[in-house]
Every structure is written in structure tokens, then in C-alpha cells.
Amino acid sequence: MTRAVVTGGCGFVGSHLTEALISRGDDVTVFDTAPPDRLSMIRDHARHVEGDIRQPESLARAITPGVDVVYHLASVVGVDQYLTRPLDVIDITLTGTRNVLDLALRAGANMVLASTSEVFGKNPQVPWAEDADRVLGPTTTDRWIYSSSKALAEHLTFTFARQHALAATIVRYFNVYGPRQRPAFVISRSVHRALNGIQPVVYDGGTQTRCFTYVDDAVDGTLRAAAEPAAASGVFNVGSTTETTVAEAIALIAELTGFGPRVTPVDTSEQLTASYQDLPRRIPDTAKARSVLGWKSDTSLRTGLAKTIRWAADSPWWLALPDSGAC
């Protein structure tokens, strides 16, 4: 039996990862700021330690000697958060990651850091391999806070791996969606609005393209990264390679929910001003994950959306959540 700790284990991807670990028989500890109220599997089958990841004394109650692997997913995610809580985004990512690395090293545990496609910024040369250049906007633009803080978290992780021989692996998620995601992202917010009878929002015409990745595929890639010895000290893109425009994704949501084609157009230059900059394309090169991990994203957008919509329609508590979009 593997002893695992999942930071942010009550969050979106973290809760799905925790459930997968429990299902395969691992001894799991979840570290999060809130209890797993609606997550019965986690509540009944995992140890929960509540605390702030910026406080090492709290985290030390979760990452103890004998832990085999730490999955570090605790973070502040979402454009609405970048614009309203920029200091928290930076502090939780950097201070939290440093605390996790210190304690994982002390405990003799391996570590998997959940990073993001955001680290590539607006590099126009897609698809992005893991060693592609980072191209960012100015530091006066809050849009790049998450990207920069996650990149520094990666630097910290690689440094620990080199200087302290810590077995650490990084996975970079590309536009993960699925059940339980906060309604603040293009897929979750559009599903939430459509099922509540409200027109989905389309930013700047919806011509931006993304590679939407169903959460079960992202979890599978994460577990493979932790289990594969050849993945140590490496970084892997974890994402679908099917490029879809945002407008196409929202149209598919409208079809599957029966909402219809009506949308609310938003000009981000007017609504979000210079604090926000969007990316025209975001596409991963996943050859490395296929080669080293034997992983690829198998769930089509139609299939993943159908699963997500079925779950959402049966989850009145989620439908009652406020719309958390940036505008």
C-alpha cells in the first residue's frame, strides 16, 4: 500500500485524483483549507488535515515520515482570482511549493507538482513541447501572475531535484474540465449558465483555440508520472491534442444541454481593461508523455462534455453556486 498526500485534495482535479488513489487502495491524506463536505469517498476513506499551505507547521501534520509520494495541487486558479487576489496567487504558489518541497525531502517522499500550460505564456509557436520558450506580457499585467508563479514553482522543484536528489516530477495540465469544477472557466461556466437558462459568455468572438482535457485523463497522466521511475526530474505536458475554438466548444455545450445557440458576447478590452490578455492558441506536444509514460488523452470533447453535463444536471448544489466568471 502506497502512502500518499494530496495537497488541494478537496479541489477540482485534486478531489478526482484523491478518489482514484483511494479506489486503487492507497492510504491517502488530504491537505486542504476546507473539509470534503460533499465528497463522501474522501470524507469516509481519507485522512483530512485542514490548514494553510503557507504555514509549514500545519503542512507537517500531513507530510510525515513514511509518506511515499506527495501530489502537490494546492493553488489559486482562475482568471477571476488572478485579477482579484493576485498576491494570494503568488504567495500560495511560491511559499506553498517551498514548504511542500522541504517537507517531502525531510519525509523521504517523492513529489509530483501540478503545473500549467500557462507557463508558456503567449508563445505563438504551437504546439508547445516541454522545453518551448516562455513568452509573457509585462509585469504590470496581472494576467501573467499565475504563469510566472507556477514557472518559479517549477524552478524550485527542479532545483530541489538537482541539489538534494529529491525524486520530483512535474505535470503541466492543459485546460482540464469535468465534474465539480468551479463555474469560472470556459467549459464549467458555460455548462453552469446553460443549465440555469442563462446565455453562455463568449469572449472576443470565441476564435481562441484550446485543447480541452477531461479530468479523468489528467488524473491518469498524473498517476503515471508518479509511478514511472524514468519520469523523475522530468516535466510532461498532460493535455488533449485536439484543437477546438472556444465558440465551437460552447456550441457543443448548447447542443448537449438543449439550450440553443444564443450567447452573450464580451469585449475583454472594455470589460477587463489592460489587466487581462488572452492567448490565441494553446496546444501541447504530448510526444514525451506518450513515449515515457505511455499516456495520451483518450476522451473526446463530446464524450467528456456529456459526462460533465449529466453530473451537473444531477447536482443542484453546484447549479446553485454563483457564476464566478471574470465578467
C-alpha positions in Angstrom: 0.0 0.0 0.0 1.3 3.4 -1.0 1.1 6.3 1.4 0.1 9.4 -0.5 -0.6 13.0 0.4 -2.6 15.3 -1.9 -2.4 19.0 -1.2 -5.5 20.7 -2.5 -7.2 17.3 -2.4 -10.7 18.8 -2.0 -10.3 20.9 -5.1 -11.4 20.1 -8.6 -8.5 18.0 -10.0 -7.3 17.1 -6.5 -10.5 15.5 -5.5 -10.6 13.3 -8.6 -7.0 12.3 -8.0 -7.7 11.5 -4.4 -10.7 9.3 -5.3 -8.5 7.5 -7.9 -5.9 6.8 -5.2 -8.5 5.6 -2.7 -10.0 3.3 -5.4 -6.8 1.6 -6.0 -6.2 1.0 -2.3 -3.7 3.7 -1.3 -3.5 5.2 2.2 -4.4 8.8 1.4 -4.1 12.1 3.4 -5.7 15.2 2.0 -4.4 18.6 3.0 -6.7 21.4 2.2 -8.1 24.6 3.6 -11.7 23.2 3.8 -13.2 19.8 4.7 -14.5 17.5 1.9 -18.2 18.2 2.7 -19.8 16.7 -0.4 -17.1 14.3 -1.3 -18.2 11.2 0.6 -15.4 8.9 -0.7 -12.8 11.3 0.5 -14.6 12.0 3.8 -15.0 8.4 4.6 -11.8 6.9 3.2 -9.0 9.5 3.5 -7.4 11.3 6.4 -8.1 15.0 6.2 -5.7 17.7 7.6 -7.1 21.2 7.4 -4.6 24.1 7.2 -3.0 26.8 5.1 -0.2 25.6 2.9 1.8 28.7 3.6 2.2 27.5 7.3 4.7 24.7 7.4 3.6 23.6 10.9 0.2 22.8 9.6 1.5 21.1 6.5 3.9 19.0 8.6 0.9 17.2 10.1 0.1 15.8 6.7 3.6 15.2 5.2 5.1 12.9 7.8 8.0 10.4 7.7 6.8 7.3 5.8 4.9 9.1 3.2 5.8 7.7 -0.2 4.6 10.4 -2.6 3.2 13.9 -2.3 0.9 15.2 -5.1 1.1 19.0 -4.8 -2.0 20.5 -6.4 -2.9 23.3 -3.9 -3.1 26.6 -5.8 -5.3 29.6 -6.6 -6.6 29.1 -10.1 -8.8 31.1 -12.5 -8.7 34.5 -14.3 -11.2 35.9 -11.7 -8.7 35.0 -9.0 -5.7 36.4 -10.9 -7.5 39.8 -11.1 -8.9 40.0 -7.6 -6.4 38.0 -5.5 -3.0 38.4 -7.2 -0.9 38.4 -4.0 -2.6 35.2 -2.8 -1.9 33.6 -6.2 1.8 34.4 -5.9 2.2 33.6 -2.2 0.3 30.3 -2.1 2.1 29.0 -5.2 5.7 30.0 -4.1 5.6 29.7 -0.3 3.4 26.6 -0.5 5.6 24.9 -3.0 8.7 25.6 -1.0 7.1 24.2 2.1 6.0 21.1 0.3 9.5 20.5 -1.1 11.1 21.0 2.3 8.8 18.5 4.0 8.8 16.0 1.1 12.6 15.9 1.3 12.5 15.5 5.1 10.0 12.7 4.9 11.9 10.9 2.1 8.9 11.2 -0.2 8.7 11.5 -4.0 6.8 14.5 -5.3 4.6 15.4 -8.3 4.0 19.1 -8.9 0.9 20.1 -10.8 1.8 22.9 -13.1 0.0 24.5 -16.0 0.1 25.3 -19.7 0.0 28.9 -18.6 3.8 28.8 -18.1 4.3 29.0 -21.9 2.5 32.4 -21.9 1.7 33.6 -25.4 4.4 31.8 -27.4 3.0 31.7 -30.9 5.0 28.7 -32.0 2.5 25.9 -31.3 2.3 23.0 -30.5 4.5 23.5 -27.3 7.0 20.9 -26.4 8.0 20.8 -22.7 11.2 22.8 -23.5 9.5 25.5 -25.5 10.2 29.2 -24.8 8.1 31.2 -22.4 6.7 34.4 -23.9 4.9 36.7 -21.5 3.5 40.1 -21.3 4.6 42.9 -19.0 4.7 42.6 -15.2 2.1 45.4 -14.9 -0.5 42.9 -16.4 -2.0 40.7 -13.7 -2.8 38.1 -16.3 0.8 36.8 -16.1 0.9 36.3 -12.3 -0.2 32.7 -12.3 2.1 31.8 -15.2 5.1 33.4 -13.5 4.5 32.0 -10.1 4.0 28.5 -11.5 7.1 28.8 -13.5 9.1 29.7 -10.4 7.5 26.7 -8.6 8.9 24.6 -11.4 12.3 26.2 -10.9 12.1 25.4 -7.2 11.2 21.8 -7.9 14.0 21.2 -10.4 16.5 22.9 -8.0 15.5 20.5 -5.2 15.8 17.6 -7.6 19.3 18.6 -8.5 20.7 19.8 -5.3 19.0 17.4 -2.9 18.4 14.3 -5.1 14.6 14.7 -4.5 12.6 12.5 -6.8 10.3 15.1 -8.3 8.2 15.2 -11.5 6.1 18.0 -13.0 2.9 17.7 -15.0 1.5 20.6 -17.0 -2.2 20.5 -17.4 -3.9 21.9 -20.5 -7.5 23.2 -20.0 -8.8 20.5 -17.7 -12.6 20.3 -17.3 -15.1 17.9 -15.8 -17.5 17.4 -12.8 -17.1 19.6 -9.8 -15.0 22.3 -11.5 -15.9 25.8 -10.2 -18.1 27.7 -12.7 -15.4 30.2 -13.6 -13.8 28.5 -16.6 -14.9 28.4 -20.2 -16.4 24.8 -20.0 -17.7 24.8 -16.4 -19.1 28.3 -16.6 -20.9 27.7 -20.0 -22.4 24.4 -18.7 -23.5 26.2 -15.5 -25.1 29.0 -17.3 -26.8 26.8 -20.0 -28.4 24.5 -17.3 -29.5 27.6 -15.4 -31.2 29.0 -18.5 -28.6 31.8 -18.9 -26.8 32.6 -22.1 -23.1 31.4 -22.1 -20.5 34.1 -22.4 -18.2 34.3 -25.5 -15.1 36.4 -25.1 -13.8 38.3 -28.2 -15.7 36.2 -30.7 -14.6 32.8 -29.4 -12.0 32.4 -32.1 -9.3 31.4 -29.5 -8.4 27.7 -29.6 -7.8 25.3 -26.7 -7.2 21.6 -26.2 -9.8 20.7 -23.7 -8.7 17.7 -21.4 -11.2 15.6 -19.5 -10.3 15.3 -15.8 -10.0 11.5 -15.8 -7.4 11.7 -18.5 -5.4 14.3 -16.5 -5.6 12.1 -13.4 -4.4 9.1 -15.3 -1.4 11.1 -16.6 -0.6 12.3 -13.1 -0.6 8.8 -11.7 1.6 7.5 -14.5 4.1 10.3 -13.8 4.3 9.3 -10.2 4.7 5.6 -10.9 7.3 5.8 -13.7 10.9 5.9 -12.4 12.1 7.4 -15.8 9.8 10.4 -15.1 11.9 11.6 -12.1 13.3 15.1 -12.6 11.2 15.5 -15.8 8.3 17.6 -16.9 5.3 16.4 -19.0 2.6 18.1 -21.0 -0.8 16.5 -20.0 -3.4 17.5 -22.4 -5.6 16.7 -25.3 -4.1 17.4 -28.8 -7.5 18.2 -30.4 -7.6 21.9 -31.1 -11.1 23.4 -30.7 -12.2 27.0 -30.8 -14.0 28.3 -27.8 -17.0 29.1 -29.9 -17.2 25.5 -31.1 -16.9 24.2 -27.5 -19.7 26.5 -26.4 -21.9 25.5 -29.4 -21.4 21.8 -28.4 -22.5 22.6 -24.9 -25.6 24.4 -26.2 -26.4 21.3 -28.3 -25.9 18.8 -25.5 -27.9 20.8 -23.0 -30.6 21.8 -25.4 -30.1 25.4 -24.6 -29.8 26.7 -28.1 -27.3 29.0 -30.0 -27.8 32.2 -28.0 -24.7 33.7 -26.4 -23.6 36.9 -24.7 -20.6 38.5 -26.4 -18.0 40.2 -24.3 -15.2 42.5 -25.4 -12.4 41.9 -22.9 -10.7 45.2 -23.7 -13.8 47.0 -22.4 -14.7 44.7 -19.5 -11.3 43.7 -18.1 -9.1 46.5 -19.4 -5.3 46.1 -19.6 -5.2 43.7 -16.6 -6.2 40.8 -18.9 -4.6 39.4 -22.1 -5.9 36.3 -23.9 -4.0 33.7 -25.8 -5.0 32.9 -29.4 -3.9 29.3 -29.4 -2.8 26.8 -26.7 -1.7 23.4 -28.0 0.5 20.8 -26.3 3.0 18.5 -27.9 2.5 15.3 -25.9 5.0 13.0 -27.6 7.1 12.9 -24.4 4.2 11.7 -22.3 3.3 9.1 -24.8 6.9 7.9 -25.0 7.9 7.9 -21.3 4.6 7.5 -19.6 2.6 5.6 -22.2 -0.1 8.2 -21.8 -2.5 10.0 -24.1 -5.8 11.8 -23.7 -8.5 9.4 -24.9 -11.7 11.2 -24.0 -13.3 13.2 -26.8 -14.7 16.6 -26.1 -18.3 15.4 -26.9 -17.9 12.4 -24.5 -16.4 14.5 -21.7 -19.0 17.2 -22.0 -21.8 14.7 -22.0 -20.4 13.2 -18.7 -19.9 16.6 -17.2 -23.4 17.8 -18.2 -25.1 14.6 -16.8 -23.2 15.2 -13.5 -24.1 18.9 -13.4 -27.8 18.3 -14.1 -27.9 15.9 -11.1 -26.0 18.3 -8.8 -28.4 21.1 -7.6 -25.8 22.3 -5.1 -23.4 23.0 -8.0 -26.0 24.7 -10.1 -26.8 27.0 -7.2 -23.2 28.2 -7.0 -22.7 31.8 -8.1 -21.3 32.5 -11.6 -17.6 33.1 -10.9 -16.5 34.4 -14.2 -14.3 37.5 -14.5 -17.1 39.4 -16.2 
